[in-house]
Amino acid sequence: MNAWAKAIRLLFLISGLLGCSQVFSQTASDAPGPVLGFSMGSTLGFTENPLQLNSDQYGDWSVQGVATGLSFRQTNPVANNSSDYSGFSNAQMILQKTNGPVQLLVQTGLYALPAIGAPYVRPQPATESNFDYLPQAYVSLTPNENWSLAIGKMPALGGGESVFTYQNINIQRGLLWTQTHVITQGMQLNFSKDIFTASLAWNNGAYSDVYNWLGGSAGVKTGDNSNVTVSWTGALSGNSQNTTVTPLLQNNSQIANLIYQYQDDRWSVMPYAQYTYVPMNTAIGINGTSQSLGLALLSVYHVTPLENGVAPKFHVSIPARFEYQSSYGNNNLANNPAGLMYGPGSAAWSGTLTPTVQWGKVFARGELSYVKAFNPLAGQAFGANGLNNNQTRVMIEAGLLF
């Protein structure tokens, strides 16, 4: 908590220094090279912000804030998980330097990470058992317009959804998301030229204490409004660590994604496929192989059309997500109770609908989600005894992005 308190004091000091600076604009910065950045979906976005400094000598700096709360009710809660909850979901500040040969991003605060088909964890225990009070902090070295090297604590390669609720078109992340890792520590080399982008990463995988993961991605712009990305990331050696943020099987996996994205002023569409593989490694307690294969379709209809790809000040949208995922393998779950999905041979589908409205800095969205598991291992599904095969959630999230 001492480190958290120091980080908050530092950010408030910076906020005070930037308070009289010029207004933030959503226009892309004049960054000399490709950077990771803080990605946002097409339904929510940061708006004009007075906490920005533009200086020829010190570069372009900005501070964003996030304050959100949510409320939900769910059927068939697992043991020790409530059937309803109301409270805050995010309280964060984000500091960025977005141009020059040295750029950076620092994010601090509390957060919840709700996901389809998984127990809900309140923000404080979620923060402390995942990425702590400083979930992202990295420096990006950008020598020219084509290359950058990011070093620190950053988003992981692969997957179709980002980490925090407000970054995504849905409040909850999906079934495929739960098989990936989303924040990692290490370094990532990025290249971008014309219609082609590529990244190469070396890191500690699912936020473990071993730097034994390697990954790469490549993307091609296939039209004015579309692109295709393929990625692979995986462990090069075994690691017996097994915690909430570093599950044994996921931290020893290989993950491949194929993602297509299309966006115009009315529609945003992203179908993608994901395959994961966990090899047998009896030395660390993985006594068989495990695999999962998932397909997802994420789409948004913009009732209020985007304006050249940017949401207007008042924006209404209707996002939806549909997924199917199945698991295979002969892993002995007696020694690996976390398993992939709901046990070997299990499968599930989910549907999520999230009507959203944002007016300036204020947003609100409701969500109806349903997940059904097939062939779950006894005790690994829903309900107090893990024997129910479905779960419905009705959720509301509202807050400020400033």
FENKA-V123917 format. One record per pair of residues at least 4 apart in sequence whose ideal C-beta (glycine too) atoms are under 6 Angstrom apart, sorted by the first residue. I is the first residue (numbers start at 0). GAP is how many residues later the second one is. If there is no record, write none. Layout:
I|GAP, I|GAP
This chain:
3|129, 6|101, 6|127, 10|82, 14|36, 14|48, 17|33, 17|35, 17|45, 20|31, 20|32, 21|32, 22|25, 23|24, 23|25, 23|28, 23|38, 25|284, 28|31, 28|69, 28|70, 29|69, 30|4, 30|67, 30|68, 31|110, 31|113, 32|109, 32|111, 32|112, 32|114, 32|115, 33|114, 33|156, 33|158, 34|68, 34|105, 34|113, 35|114, 35|118, 38|123, 39|5, 39|127, 40|127, 40|128, 41|226, 41|258, 42|126, 42|257, 42|274, 42|276, 42|313, 43|122, 43|314, 43|319, 44|266, 45|18, 45|355, 46|313, 46|314, 48|353, 50|12, 51|10, 52|8, 53|6, 58|38, 58|40, 58|41, 59|38, 59|39, 60|36, 61|34, 62|32, 63|30, 64|28, 64|337, 65|24, 65|26, 66|24, 66|332, 66|333, 67|21, 67|22, 67|329, 67|331, 68|19, 68|20, 69|19, 69|327, 70|15, 70|325, 71|13, 71|321, 71|323, 72|11, 72|321, 73|9, 73|319, 74|316, 74|317, 75|306, 75|307, 75|312, 75|315, 76|4, 76|6, 77|41, 78|305, 80|38, 88|23, 88|76, 89|21, 90|18, 90|19, 91|17, 92|15, 92|16, 93|13, 94|11, 95|9, 96|6, 96|7, 100|41, 102|37, 102|39, 103|35, 104|33, 105|31, 106|28, 106|29, 107|25, 107|26, 109|13, 109|17, 110|12, 110|16, 110|53, 111|11, 111|14, 112|13, 113|6, 113|58, 114|57, 114|58, 114|63, 115|56, 115|58, 115|59, 115|234, 115|253, 115|255, 116|254, 120|4, 120|5, 122|4, 124|4, 125|4, 128|115, 129|115, 130|4, 130|52, 134|48, 135|17, 136|15, 136|16, 137|12, 137|14, 137|15, 137|16, 138|12, 138|13, 139|8, 139|10, 140|8, 141|6, 142|4, 145|45, 145|47, 146|44, 147|42, 148|40, 149|4, 149|38, 150|36, 152|32, 155|25, 155|26, 155|28, 156|44, 156|58, 156|60, 156|74, 156|76, 157|22, 157|73, 157|75, 157|97, 157|99, 158|21, 159|99, 159|112, 160|7, 160|12, 160|16, 161|5, 161|6, 162|19, 164|6, 168|131, 168|150, 169|149, 169|151, 169|182, 169|184, 170|196, 170|224, 170|226, 172|4, 173|147, 173|149, 174|148, 174|150, 174|173, 174|175, 175|98, 175|118, 175|120, 178|97, 178|113, 179|75, 180|24, 180|25, 183|19, 183|20, 184|18, 184|19, 185|16, 185|17, 185|18, 186|15, 187|11, 187|13, 188|11, 189|9, 190|7, 191|5, 194|25, 194|26, 195|24, 196|22, 197|20, 198|18, 199|16, 200|14, 201|12, 202|10, 203|4, 203|7, 204|8, 204|30, 204|46, 205|40, 205|44, 205|45, 206|38, 206|39, 207|31, 207|33, 207|38, 207|43, 209|29, 211|23, 211|24, 211|25, 212|22, 213|22, 214|18, 216|14, 217|12, 218|8, 218|10, 219|8, 220|6, 221|4, 221|5, 221|6, 224|37, 224|38, 224|39, 225|36, 226|34, 227|32, 228|30, 229|28, 230|26, 231|24, 232|22, 233|20, 234|17, 237|14, 237|43, 237|46, 238|12, 239|44, 240|5, 241|6, 245|5, 246|91, 248|29, 248|41, 248|91, 251|26, 252|23, 252|25, 253|23, 254|21, 255|19, 256|17, 257|15, 258|13, 259|11, 260|9, 261|7, 262|5, 264|40, 264|41, 265|36, 265|39, 267|32, 268|30, 269|28, 270|26, 271|24, 272|22, 273|20, 274|18, 275|16, 276|14, 277|12, 278|10, 279|6, 279|8, 279|9, 280|5, 281|5, 284|50, 286|45, 286|48, 287|41, 287|42, 287|43, 287|44, 288|40, 289|39, 289|41, 289|50, 290|37, 290|38, 291|35, 291|48, 292|33, 293|31, 294|29, 295|27, 296|25, 297|23, 298|21, 299|17, 299|19, 300|17, 301|4, 301|15, 302|13, 303|11, 303|12, 305|5, 306|5, 310|4, 312|47, 313|45, 314|43, 315|41, 316|39, 317|37, 318|35, 319|33, 320|31, 321|29, 322|27, 323|25, 324|23, 325|21, 326|13, 326|14, 326|19, 328|15, 330|5, 330|13, 332|4, 332|6, 332|10, 338|4, 340|5, 341|4, 341|31, 341|34, 341|38, 341|39, 342|33, 342|34, 342|37, 344|30, 345|29, 345|30, 346|27, 347|23, 347|25, 348|23, 349|21, 350|19, 351|17, 352|15, 353|11, 353|13, 354|11, 355|9, 356|7, 357|5, 360|39, 360|40, 360|41, 363|34, 364|32, 365|30, 366|28, 367|26, 368|24, 369|22, 370|20, 371|18, 372|8, 372|16, 375|4, 375|5, 378|7, 379|6, 380|5, 380|7, 380|8, 381|6, 381|9, 382|4, 382|5
